[in-house]
Amino acid sequence: MAKKAPELKRSMTAGQMEMISLGGAIGVGLFMGASSTIKWTGPSVLLAYIFVGVILYIVMRALGEMLYVDPGTGSFADYASEHVHPIAGYLAEWANVFQYIVVGISEVVATTEYLRFWWKGTSDWVAGAIIILFLLVANLASAKAYATLEFWFAMIKVVTIILMILLGFAVILFGFGNGGHPVGFSNLWSHGGFFTGGLKGFFFSMAIIVGSYEGIELIGISAGEVSDPHKAIVKSVKSVLWRILIFYVGAIFVIVTIYPWNKLDSIGS
């Protein structure tokens, strides 16, 4: 008698799936990477984030269509194998593995930088080892445990960015924390114009911006673990990218409006 193939428990909720994708895309790319993109092209980086975001929305809609028909954990790698060629699927799988090795290392390095900023004297290698061990345990425990941790960690990032945007607009419009003197919007064009890096800088910044949005594709990978995948996929694909755009564009708008873009290097991330 043939053994029954193992099935996924589908223990994730739709909300957890959304937050995994949202939290995956909002991270080092915004908190530390924004200074690089702003340096390349100045305030016009806002348009670059919007432009790349629209392209990714089209890609995510296409992925969402395939996920709705076949919501498995293999996601784009399986679709490449089935609809293009097994070699395409093989390359997609290993490209994704390589991507997350690089991104994972960069995330750990960034985290150790923050820990050293908050707690002077923190050993980089000890902090890095603890972070890697924690992530390993969280991923190996269960899909439900991983989803719960991701949900709350992503929530911390989301709340932080929302508060940053709200306080930023209070500074811009009402002078909150600036002696009651509104900062206004002049920093968007007063230091070399809006397109300070020209078209060259504008297009170069997109290389970093595309990497900043990395993580949004986790919708595809987590779809196979959600209890009601069809409902979750429709909701996530329609809403997640727009939320990410609001967070990225809103946060960077606040940064380049409050502070001259050409002096951001002196204050760090």
Protein Blocks (a to p, Z undefined) as FASTA:
>chain_A
ZZdddddeklacfklmmmmmmmmmncfkmmmmmmmmmmmnommlmmmmmmmmmmmmmmmm
mmmmmmmmmccfklmmmmmmmmmomklmmmmmmmmmmmmmmmmmmmmmmmmmmmmmmmgh
iafklmmmmmmmmmmmmmmmpmmlmmmmmmmmmmmmmmmmmmmmmmmmmmmmnopoilop
afbjmlmmmnopjblnommlmmmmmmmmmmmmgojlmmmmmmmmpfblmlmmmmmmmmmm
mmmmmmmmmmmmmmmmmpcfklmmmnoZZ
